[in-house]
Amino acid sequence: MYGGRGRGLRPPRRHVFGADGCQSAGSILKRRDTGLREAGRNRSSAGSPRGAHASSCFRSEAATGSAAVVSPPFPLPVATNKGQGPWYRFRLLRGVRATLQHFWMAALRRTLQVASRAAGTRRASAGSLAGSCLADRCLWDKLHAQPRPGRVPTFDWFFGYEEAQGLLLPLLQGAQVARPLRVLDVGCGTSSLSVGLYAKCPHPVDVLGVDFSPVAVAHMNNILEGGQGQTPLCPGHPASRLRFMQADAQNLEPVASGSFHLVLDKGTWDAVARGGLPGAYQLLSECLRVLSPQGTLIQFSDEDPDVRLPCLEQGSPGWSVTVQEMGPFRGITYFAYLVQGSH
């Protein structure tokens, strides 16, 4: 467990150059063009007319910025020249090779420029789509309505119950409150978190999952009741309960204040914060309102502690804020942010 600002918990991110993770095309082409220009200048300084012609060709192309029409960097020897021995053939082959290399570099430059523009357009479109999805309830409904491959009934952002149980079970076991413990999963979606707590937790729990998508709530109720050929869920403890309710996590009016011992937020802050921090602070305020004074709010995220901790400290005065590293799961490190009252 780490406190404070959590600096140094996460390895530095790798900087990606160019489009789609490739090294920058500009730097590659610049190095190769520079090498060819140097060769042209050396031949020109030695009094070679061919070198002067090659240098002028490169200057012409650099000025126009066009790779569609290029002149050969070396004038090809005329085939009618007779009396030339092996040296003539060698110079002929060298000129042909240089010409082909020049055309190849021009085609490569054009291809990489087009690929870079296309990749930039794809990244901009993906960012715009992600922002709209995280704020639009209708798009979430469409996402939750999509068929799931392999007959897997749930879908998890970040990770599922199996990865989180190592943190959750000790908290539930050590809670000094009346049983069953009341657990709220805000923005539950179709995650396995609440389902796993109900079906696999050996301690008695009363779990309520809330989401603003009616499609997600209907799907989770269907899983609970064993619809569409699924086996009905059985509780891990005879006293455990599981319910789902449609509600906005930023306005939990149907939920009484101080009524839950554990509030879980797996990616909900991340989604709401895309629309602005005021909405994220409203979400945090509602979570703390329904949390008992001795309870714990856990936010699961991949966001760096340097970003998340100051927000939680500002939005939850009087509460203890700590962070615990989780994973890596499938090569990614996650964080559990714990906001706790007095125990």
Beta strands, then each sheet from edge to edge (+ up, - down):
strand 1: 181-186
strand 2: 205-211
strand 3: 241-246
strand 4: 260-266
strand 5: 291-301
strand 6: 320-329
strand 7: 332-340
sheet 1: 3+ 2+ 1+ 4+ 5+ 7- 6+
end
